[in-house]
Amino acid sequence: MDNEMTLSFVAISENESLARMAVTSFIAQLDPTIDELSEFKTIVSEAVSNAIIHGYDEDGKGIVTVHAVRDGDVISVAVKDNGKGIFDVKKAMEPLFTSKAEMERSGMGFTIMESFADDLQVESEPNVGTVVTFSKKFYSVKMPQIS
């Protein structure tokens, strides 16, 4: 492990951008491409939004924790909530499945996260909470030195 950070915040929607910016700053040291940065920010946004919206029903009381680790050129992130949990993780990860149809949710969050991450794991226990863990290898683009 080369570096790590932990950020905890109240489960309100405005803190999703805080998590995204903190993780963006954390991975900046790897000199990611714009596409890598955009993809990683999307994964963080989806995981944090799920915790806030589905884990806590946006109650403004629960706490979401984002823990990131850099090991060489790989970043691993765990987004944890102690909310209501997922009753059927396999079903929840199916494209277009949503538990919030009344909110016009598309049910593509896990599908999007899987497409951008090298590895994605979801562990959940009803009425205990959920941990979404993902990792991505970064291929930095170094600018040539001008002599």
N, C-alpha and C positions, 0 to 999 in steps of 0.2 A: 504494500500500500504506500502510495506516494503522498496522498492528501485526502482529507475527508471533511465534511461539513454536515451539520444538522440544523434544521430550521423548523420551528414549531409555531403555529399560528391558529387563530380562531377560525372556525369553519364558516367563513362568509365569502361570497363570490369575489369580492374585490381583492382578496388575498391570493387568488389564483395567479394574478400578474406578478405579485411579490415572489411567489415560488418560482415562476418562470424566469424572472430576472436574476434571482439568486443562483439558480442552476446554470443559467447562461454565463454569468460571471465566473462561476466555478470551472466551467469547461473551456473558457476563453484561453487559458494557459496552454491548451493543446493546439491552438491555431486551427480551429475547424473550418471547413468550407461553409459557405452560406447555406447550402443544402443540408449539410449535417446539422448545423445550428438550428435551422428551421424545423427539421424533423425531430430533433431532441426536445425543442421547446414545445412542439405539438404533443409529444408523449407526456411530458410533465403536465401540460395543461389538461389533457384528458384524464390522467390519473388523479390529479388534485380536484378537478371538477367533479369526478365521480365520487370522491370522498365527501365533498361538500354537499352535493345534490342528493346522491343516493345513500351515502352512509349516515349523514346527519339531517337530511331533509332541510338543509340550509337553516338550521336552528340557531346559529350564531353562538352556540355554547360549547360544542365539541371542539377538539383540538386535532389538527392534521399535522403530521410530522413528516418532513422530507429529509432523508439521510442519503448523502451522496459520497461515493468513494472513487478516487482516481487511482488506478493501478496501471502504470505505464500509459498506454494510449487507449485504455478501456475505462469508461465511466459506468458505474453501477449505481442505481438509485432505487430506494425503497420509499414508497408513499404509504403511510400508515394512518388508519383511523380506528377509533374504538366505537364505531357506530353500530348500525343494526346488522351489518354483515350481509353476505350473499347466500341465499338458501340453496341455489344450484349454480355453482361456478361454471360448469360446462355449458349449461343453457344460457347463462348471462354472456358468455363469450361468443355465442352464435351471432353472425351478422344479422342486423335489423331487430334483434331482441331488445326490448326496453321495458323497464318496470315503471316508466313515467310517460306513457303514451299521451296522457292528458296534457303534458307539457310540450308535446310535439317533438320529443326526442327521437333521433334517427336510429339509435341502437348500434352505432358504428364505432363507439369509443375503443373497445378492446380490439376490434379489427384494425383500426388505424394504428393503435399502439403496436400491435404485432407486426404490421407491415414496416414500421420504422425502426423497431428494436431488433438487435441481434438475438436477444433472449427476453422472454416475458413470462413471468410466473405470477399467478394470483392465488393467494391463500386467504380463506375467509371462514369465519365461523358465525352462524346466526347469533345475533344479540351480543357478540363479542367484538367484531370488527374485521377489517380487511387490510391486507398488505399486498400492494402491487409492486413487484420488483422487476426491474428491467436493466439491460446493459447494452452498450453500443461501443464498438471500436471506432476510433477516429483516425482518419488518414489526413494529417495536416498537410496543408499546401504552403510550403515555404517559398517566399519570393526570392528570386535570384539576387545576389548582391551585385550592386553596380560599382564598378571600380573607377 
